[in-house]
Amino acid sequence: MAQSQNTTARIGLLKYNGGGDWYANPGSLPNLIQFCKDNKVANIQAEPITVEVGSPEIFSLPFLHVTGHGNIVLNNQEVINLRKYLMAGGFLHVDDNYGLNAYFRREIKKVFPDEELVELPYSHPIYHQVYEFPTGLPKIHEHDGKAPQGFGLFYKGRLVCFYSYETDLGDGWEDTSVHNNTEEKHLEALKMGANIIAFAFGN
């Protein structure tokens, strides 16, 4: 965590093809960044940068965020670029905004065909990095009554991708007026997001 406090970095919103709304919840990342700065979790540039999956620019970013409701399609060059980024120490957070699941799982399998997404135990450090979440991900947006789940993809023992499913953290990062969230849910979501940022920056 000391590293994250002393590093001014920029985080990226990943723009993908396929028709899915990669741009969903436009206020979520700026709000999360501000929360991290206010609470001395990480020193991050105020505005996230939008980057395409195949761009060399992703290699200058320690953290990439993916969201949306729909289809994701990665071409061969994008698959290779994302794989190299993650193998080189980058971190990917994917937040299912309800509707992303089947497409993301299909595409991440192209990136790491020999690895599986595994559900992380509640004891995993990502749930205890700065704020305590003893039962894992908080439930932010009630959609179909399912419990939230946090999945991880590991490369050589390192968590390179964290997938938040059935929670919709980005919904909670937005201003409370956008999705009619309570202040409590908003704060829960921001704290979990701060944990993810702190974990990624400390790795």
WOVENLIN-V948103 format. One record per helix or strand of 3 or more residues. SS is the DSSP state (h for helix, s for strand). FROM is the first residue (numbers start at 1). TO is the last residue. If there is no record, write none. Layout:
SS_FROM_TO, SS_FROM_TO
//
This chain:
h_2_6, s_12_15, h_28_38, s_49_52, h_56_60, s_63_66, h_76_87, s_91_95, h_101_111, h_125_127, s_149_155, s_158_165, h_169_173, h_176_179, h_183_202
//
